[in-house]
Amino acid sequence: MKLEDVKTIAVVGSGNMGAQIALLCSQLGGYNVVMTDMNQNLVDAGLKRQKDQIQKYFVDKGKLTADQAKDILGRISGTAKLADAVSKADVVIEAVFENMALKKDIFKQIDAAAPPHAVLATNTSYLSVTEIASVTKRPQNVTGMHFFNPPAVMKLVEVVRAVLTTPEAAAVIFDLAKKLNKEPIYCRDTYGFLANRCATITGDEDAIELLWSHVAPPEDIDRAVRLGFNRPMGPLELGDLTGGWNIQVTGEEDRIKELGFAKGHVHPMIRMMVRAGYTGGPGKKGVYDFWKEVISKW
């Protein structure tokens, strides 16, 4: 199968990542998109999130007319029945929480219901695509499609080739990413892939240690990184935006298993933050709040 054969895309997961990926597939790809999640309330919340986003960032700014927005949203439907969502899909993109057991369970369900020709992609930032593919009867058609958060803005997409992924399946996802106005790169299935591995999975460790040691407040640490290395965001504000602190804690065991304790452990302050509910993410408190409300008072 080639990209020109793709007509329908299913997105599993209607949270911030899934909803934005589904919207990109309709808005830039022109595809019919079916979005699914654990229950209808989550699906409806994702559909509302898409409507609000396209109104705020496109219609209100004059980039799209109301009729154009209606057409884009009209190509997206939602259902809480995963089997129905993927039954006619040519490509399935899974975008759920970073948990291996959960992803493997979902891929078993996708494999049982999706057409035999469908390419199945997982939006994981560090988990083994080969292990996820192993629970299917089509590991050759399973690949990684790692969008960076927020996917509506970030240009990079890592196309991860698992051990048994065919070049043809990987090419479909690579070409799809280009059609969505992203800049895809191929990489083999290694822990953390390319961008996260180069930055190191615990790459925020030094920034957290500076904060923990009261060397500087988070605003100054992020400002130093932005200005000193010409980056759009510092590591602390990025973690707050994406909810990356919670992912660091929940993924610690996986990182230690793959990289060893020296590279895989999480700073104790991050554990403390997450236990106290400062996980970061949309509408949630993160490291900036933790500094202001807790650490700066110590």
KAQUI-V120445 format. One record per residue. N is the residue number from 0. RES is the residue in one letter. BURIAL is 1 if it has 24 or more other C-alpha atoms within 12 Angstrom, else 0. Layout:
n/res/burial
N/RES/BURIAL
N/RES/BURIAL
This chain:
n/res/burial
0/M/0
1/K/0
2/L/1
3/E/0
4/D/0
5/V/1
6/K/1
7/T/1
8/I/1
9/A/1
10/V/1
11/V/1
12/G/1
13/S/1
14/G/1
15/N/1
16/M/1
17/G/1
18/A/1
19/Q/1
20/I/1
21/A/1
22/L/1
23/L/1
24/C/1
25/S/1
26/Q/1
27/L/1
28/G/1
29/G/1
30/Y/1
31/N/1
32/V/1
33/V/1
34/M/1
35/T/1
36/D/1
37/M/1
38/N/0
39/Q/0
40/N/0
41/L/1
42/V/1
43/D/1
44/A/1
45/G/1
46/L/1
47/K/1
48/R/1
49/Q/1
50/K/1
51/D/0
52/Q/1
53/I/1
54/Q/1
55/K/0
56/Y/0
57/F/0
58/V/0
59/D/0
60/K/0
61/G/0
62/K/0
63/L/0
64/T/0
65/A/0
66/D/0
67/Q/0
68/A/1
69/K/0
70/D/0
71/I/1
72/L/1
73/G/0
74/R/1
75/I/1
76/S/1
77/G/1
78/T/1
79/A/1
80/K/1
81/L/1
82/A/1
83/D/1
84/A/1
85/V/1
86/S/1
87/K/1
88/A/1
89/D/1
90/V/1
91/V/1
92/I/1
93/E/1
94/A/1
95/V/1
96/F/1
97/E/1
98/N/1
99/M/1
100/A/0
101/L/0
102/K/1
103/K/1
104/D/0
105/I/1
106/F/1
107/K/1
108/Q/1
109/I/1
110/D/1
111/A/0
112/A/1
113/A/1
114/P/1
115/P/1
116/H/1
117/A/1
118/V/1
119/L/1
120/A/1
121/T/1
122/N/1
123/T/1
124/S/1
125/Y/1
126/L/1
127/S/1
128/V/1
129/T/1
130/E/1
131/I/1
132/A/1
133/S/1
134/V/1
135/T/1
136/K/1
137/R/1
138/P/1
139/Q/1
140/N/1
141/V/1
142/T/1
143/G/1
144/M/1
145/H/1
146/F/1
147/F/1
148/N/1
149/P/1
150/P/1
151/A/1
152/V/0
153/M/1
154/K/0
155/L/1
156/V/1
157/E/1
158/V/1
159/V/1
160/R/1
161/A/1
162/V/1
163/L/1
164/T/1
165/T/0
166/P/1
167/E/0
168/A/1
169/A/1
170/A/1
171/V/1
172/I/1
173/F/1
174/D/1
175/L/1
176/A/1
177/K/1
178/K/1
179/L/1
180/N/0
181/K/1
182/E/1
183/P/1
184/I/1
185/Y/1
186/C/1
187/R/1
188/D/1
189/T/1
190/Y/1
191/G/1
192/F/1
193/L/1
194/A/1
195/N/1
196/R/0
197/C/0
198/A/0
199/T/1
200/I/1
201/T/1
202/G/1
203/D/1
204/E/1
205/D/1
206/A/1
207/I/1
208/E/1
209/L/0
210/L/1
211/W/1
212/S/0
213/H/0
214/V/0
215/A/0
216/P/1
217/P/1
218/E/1
219/D/0
220/I/1
221/D/1
222/R/0
223/A/0
224/V/0
225/R/0
226/L/0
227/G/0
228/F/0
229/N/0
230/R/0
231/P/0
232/M/0
233/G/1
234/P/1
235/L/1
236/E/1
237/L/1
238/G/1
239/D/1
240/L/1
241/T/1
242/G/1
243/G/1
244/W/1
245/N/1
246/I/1
247/Q/1
248/V/1
249/T/1
250/G/1
251/E/1
252/E/0
253/D/1
254/R/1
255/I/0
256/K/0
257/E/0
258/L/0
259/G/0
260/F/0
261/A/0
262/K/1
263/G/1
264/H/1
265/V/1
266/H/1
267/P/0
268/M/1
269/I/1
270/R/1
271/M/1
272/M/1
273/V/1
274/R/0
275/A/0
276/G/0
277/Y/1
278/T/1
279/G/1
280/G/1
281/P/0
282/G/0
283/K/1
284/K/1
285/G/1
286/V/1
287/Y/1
288/D/1
289/F/1
290/W/1
291/K/0
292/E/0
293/V/0
294/I/1
295/S/0
296/K/0
297/W/0
